[in-house]
Amino acid sequence: MKFVRETTLLFVLIGILLFTIGLFAGTTGKIAGYITDAETGGPIVGANVIVDGTVLGNATDVDGYYAILNVPPGNYTLKISVMGYEKVTVRNVVVKIDLTTTVSYEIKSEALEFGEILVIAERPVVAPDVSSSEINLSAENIEALPATEIDDIIGLQAGVEVGSSGIVIRGGSARQTAFIVDGMIMNDERSNEPYTSVNLNSIEEVKLLTGGFNAEYGNIRSGVVTLVTKEGNRSKYNGSIDIKMMPPTQKYFGESIYSENSYFLRPYMDPEVCYTGTDSWDDYTRKQYPAFQGWNSISQATLNDRDTGNDLTPKAAKHLFEWQHRRQGDITEPDYRIDAGFGGPLPLFSEYLGNLRFYASYHELREMFIIPLSYDSYFDNVAKLKLNADITSNIKLTLNGQYGVTKSASQYAWTTTPTGRVLRTDYEVANLARTELLYMPGWYSPTDITHTYLSAKINQILSSNSFYELNIQYALNDYNTYQMSVRDTSEIYEVLPFLYADEAPYGYWGYGVGSIGDNSIIGGWMNLGRDSSQITTLQIKFDYVNQINKTNEIKTGGHIVLNDYDIQSSTNNWGMTTWNREQVYRVKPNRIGAYIQDKLEYEGMIANLGLRVDYSNANTVNYVLEDYDELLKEGNGNTIEDVATTEKSKPILRISPRLGISHPITENSKFYFNYGHFQSEPSSTYRFRIQREYSGKVTSIGNPNLDFERTIAYEVGYSHNLFDQYLLNIAGYYKDISSQIGWITYTNLNNSVVYSRTENNFYEDVRGIEITLDKRKGEWITGFINYTYMINTSGYFGLLRYYEDPNLQRDYESRNLYQERPEPRPYFRTNLVFRTPVDFGPSKGFIKPFSGWNVSFLFNWKAGAFTTYNPDNILGVGVINNVQWKDTYFLDLRVSKMFDLKRAKIQFYADVDNLLNTKFLSYTGFSSYYDYLDYMESLCLPWESGVFKGNDRIGEYRGWDVEYDPLVYNPTNDPVVAAENEKRKENKSYIDMPNIRSLTFLNPRMIHFGIRISF
């Protein structure tokens, strides 16, 4: 009965909302204010306030108040006129997404003044109607930063970091953030992770919400990124092209990882040991490299076996090794980025099609991998076309089309690809380094993802105080993780006279084959991932906004999402089919959201009150299985769909209140508070998957009855304008996160049933404080400083493992740790921009050599990560997160020079990453966990005693030019030994460094050069 009542309530509310018209995902702002008589101070009724060059405007009411809704972000001119009074032109009226720009003016009688009055508006530093942590970035702000991608720019803000999967806001994952471009929601419904590729030069404005957000936003829990791109001009053409390139360069410190002296080759190539074996090395050197018996022994083995066709001399064996390791992966191609845009009226037909105008943009990016994979680079391009037409004076049509292609490699070596994520970052790739990765191009399967987005939006002004917007969006995300071309196994390559080999390690070969010498895998466990999934999404949003009176702006709306998940994900291996597995399902879940929201604007308080309703229907069946069900065993799992008892999945209904209050204390300061409930659907793989081995044995199964993941967020903040130049913002927040997804593993008595199932059993508590000092105004100097301190506690309810064997269950429960100790990792960023005005200094011809210079410094610092060092497996809280990595910091630089050629502007610039070339030890340098333990044991940690006691943190390192010389135990405190130990501590000679020297330090200084032309 409760569900029936909730469902009835939902549809009644949706009916009411759709009757009054639906969801507004803000991409416009508002201009409002009072027009009064300069002599009497009384209101002027009927004054016309028009946004110049548009059809937007309004007249003042009996209180002299006006409000102009539905204004796209940008810089405008207002025209104020009323009979008997002077005409006023107000320039530089800056409108921002979802904010109110206040323009009030006292006008004088024409009897007192003649002519038109020109006024330059100034937007207040403290926005009085913002009730949460919000950041608005203009195109000018973006241009000054030494950043290439929108993720990098968003990631500079307080409370925001960029992880391997995207933007992370206040401890939430990337899939908890909405990414919206011109009203199009760019989150892929498969995982809800956003697709954020965009042409930076096409951006008009970016709005970032990191605190609470209004009821209009659904299926997100951490933040909202809204982008509005440029619109074609009605009467002229404009455009830009920006090309940025970095010459081919190594992306790690030290010598090439493909060098004959590298960890992976030296034992097999060094003339001193390669024939006789590495046993002749001293103990320490032996530990730094793979053990090798020598080519003499390899040759002898080929002569002693019964196969006369594989007999090799030591020299021939070495040459065959070189052939099988011939791939040279040093970077020989440049990184580059191309952004191009062009727009204006549609030629010939614009006037007849409602001033139809267009803006076309293109973005292409290539980042060479630190080590080449099945592709040698991460590649992404996206083309976007935006069309705008004025159907009538009050109806505007906007069409958006976007098509993008991402090429990379799957991150999954021998598992299915449930999320569709691909590899990109240097750390991700370097952390996978092994012989097979270096020399076999197809170890990780190549992946192509195409992203197609289409939208049509109608915006109609119903009256001077109301408008609606209908937005229909279609998205298709098409995945293709595939097998490389099959290897030609014909032995047609003459390695030495009379010694022939096939093309290995190139080409796919599904049968187990090992290379000579190091026996690295060059067949079998390679290129296993397959994915041909298609995710189709249709979204319908219908929005209505009404300025009922000067204090109430009502927004109301509805949002329908129809999904079609055609998941075809598997692992495929020719030679070892018993290890093949698959995730294959076709489901069509749907989701409905509705909200109502009121923005109350009073002189001393602005409040946003909202209520949101979300309804989710998995639209499938749930298989009713016992914990250790026989259907989960080998041979039975493939019959689940046919013989298991089923029940229809249960829809979910949730109501989410939202509240935001801004209390302006003065025109230069305010307090604000917000509170809200936020819900999001679990990723599709958690809800719908059934992963089975080749034998039919089920290894994991989803749960279509999973509840929404939930966050209850609180924020309180204070903003202050300092000296009319700086905006100080201090915000404290708390997030109570529950019902997150975790895996529970079940094991029966004889291990014939071992599988994992999803439940809403994980929780988090996130609390933090952010301090930002922002200087956006200034002819010579601008910039910002922000500091974030955050603590995250996480854990789970119940147990993560269940054993049918009671003895195993008791043993597990005695060791079960259900909560992680919080360890803060504060971070700090600052950006200082020094510029010279465009008209500064003398001229030489048409060039002003001292004007238009821009020097931007960007500094990042972050406290080191905590980890557990417990080699003896001592139980107890005292050994959890007991060691910390060293803090990291980097300084980046952009230098640019602008040339203004009247009809065009040309900017030359250079970006320098890691200007100081600072080195920080990376985990990617360790060849194995045992190599890591050797390093850790060599450090002098606080709990040790005697000469071995110290304050080392993970990341301390010995220079490669310093010989390894360990500390000597000195129980008698011999002064000679003590002095030698002091010297060892001084030059860090006691540290046993990681084995893979090339990857021990990543991110060396790199220089990018660019040119931007705009007209």
Secondary structure as GFF3:
##gff-version 3
##sequence-region A 1 1015
A	DSSP	alpha_helix	2	20	.	.	.	ID=ss1
A	DSSP	beta_strand	29	37	.	.	.	ID=ss2
A	DSSP	beta_strand	48	51	.	.	.	ID=ss3
A	DSSP	beta_strand	57	59	.	.	.	ID=ss4
A	DSSP	beta_strand	65	71	.	.	.	ID=ss5
A	DSSP	beta_strand	74	81	.	.	.	ID=ss6
A	DSSP	beta_strand	87	95	.	.	.	ID=ss7
A	DSSP	beta_strand	100	102	.	.	.	ID=ss8
A	DSSP	beta_strand	105	107	.	.	.	ID=ss9
A	DSSP	beta_strand	116	120	.	.	.	ID=ss10
A	DSSP	beta_strand	134	138	.	.	.	ID=ss11
A	DSSP	alpha_helix	139	143	.	.	.	ID=ss12
A	DSSP	alpha_helix	150	154	.	.	.	ID=ss13
A	DSSP	beta_strand	160	163	.	.	.	ID=ss14
A	DSSP	beta_strand	166	169	.	.	.	ID=ss15
A	DSSP	three_ten_helix	174	176	.	.	.	ID=ss16
A	DSSP	beta_strand	177	181	.	.	.	ID=ss17
A	DSSP	beta_strand	184	185	.	.	.	ID=ss18
A	DSSP	beta_strand	187	188	.	.	.	ID=ss19
A	DSSP	beta_strand	193	194	.	.	.	ID=ss20
A	DSSP	three_ten_helix	200	202	.	.	.	ID=ss21
A	DSSP	beta_strand	203	209	.	.	.	ID=ss22
A	DSSP	beta_strand	223	229	.	.	.	ID=ss23
A	DSSP	beta_strand	238	246	.	.	.	ID=ss24
A	DSSP	alpha_helix	266	269	.	.	.	ID=ss25
A	DSSP	three_ten_helix	278	280	.	.	.	ID=ss26
A	DSSP	alpha_helix	283	287	.	.	.	ID=ss27
A	DSSP	alpha_helix	295	304	.	.	.	ID=ss28
A	DSSP	three_ten_helix	308	310	.	.	.	ID=ss29
A	DSSP	alpha_helix	314	324	.	.	.	ID=ss30
A	DSSP	beta_strand	335	345	.	.	.	ID=ss31
A	DSSP	three_ten_helix	350	353	.	.	.	ID=ss32
A	DSSP	beta_strand	357	368	.	.	.	ID=ss33
A	DSSP	beta_strand	377	392	.	.	.	ID=ss34
A	DSSP	beta_strand	395	409	.	.	.	ID=ss35
A	DSSP	alpha_helix	426	430	.	.	.	ID=ss36
A	DSSP	alpha_helix	435	439	.	.	.	ID=ss37
A	DSSP	beta_strand	446	463	.	.	.	ID=ss38
A	DSSP	beta_strand	466	481	.	.	.	ID=ss39
A	DSSP	beta_strand	493	496	.	.	.	ID=ss40
A	DSSP	beta_strand	499	501	.	.	.	ID=ss41
A	DSSP	beta_strand	513	514	.	.	.	ID=ss42
A	DSSP	beta_strand	521	523	.	.	.	ID=ss43
A	DSSP	beta_strand	529	531	.	.	.	ID=ss44
A	DSSP	beta_strand	534	549	.	.	.	ID=ss45
A	DSSP	beta_strand	552	571	.	.	.	ID=ss46
A	DSSP	three_ten_helix	577	579	.	.	.	ID=ss47
A	DSSP	beta_strand	581	587	.	.	.	ID=ss48
A	DSSP	beta_strand	590	601	.	.	.	ID=ss49
A	DSSP	beta_strand	606	617	.	.	.	ID=ss50
A	DSSP	beta_strand	621	624	.	.	.	ID=ss51
A	DSSP	three_ten_helix	630	632	.	.	.	ID=ss52
A	DSSP	three_ten_helix	637	639	.	.	.	ID=ss53
A	DSSP	alpha_helix	640	643	.	.	.	ID=ss54
A	DSSP	beta_strand	645	648	.	.	.	ID=ss55
A	DSSP	beta_strand	652	666	.	.	.	ID=ss56
A	DSSP	beta_strand	669	680	.	.	.	ID=ss57
A	DSSP	alpha_helix	684	688	.	.	.	ID=ss58
A	DSSP	beta_strand	690	693	.	.	.	ID=ss59
A	DSSP	beta_strand	698	701	.	.	.	ID=ss60
A	DSSP	beta_strand	709	722	.	.	.	ID=ss61
A	DSSP	beta_strand	726	747	.	.	.	ID=ss62
A	DSSP	beta_strand	754	775	.	.	.	ID=ss63
A	DSSP	beta_strand	781	796	.	.	.	ID=ss64
A	DSSP	beta_strand	801	803	.	.	.	ID=ss65
A	DSSP	alpha_helix	806	815	.	.	.	ID=ss66
A	DSSP	beta_strand	819	820	.	.	.	ID=ss67
A	DSSP	beta_strand	827	835	.	.	.	ID=ss68
A	DSSP	beta_strand	853	862	.	.	.	ID=ss69
A	DSSP	beta_strand	866	867	.	.	.	ID=ss70
A	DSSP	three_ten_helix	877	879	.	.	.	ID=ss71
A	DSSP	beta_strand	883	884	.	.	.	ID=ss72
A	DSSP	beta_strand	888	900	.	.	.	ID=ss73
A	DSSP	beta_strand	905	913	.	.	.	ID=ss74
A	DSSP	three_ten_helix	923	925	.	.	.	ID=ss75
A	DSSP	alpha_helix	929	938	.	.	.	ID=ss76
A	DSSP	three_ten_helix	946	948	.	.	.	ID=ss77
A	DSSP	alpha_helix	975	987	.	.	.	ID=ss78
A	DSSP	three_ten_helix	997	999	.	.	.	ID=ss79
A	DSSP	beta_strand	1006	1014	.	.	.	ID=ss80
###
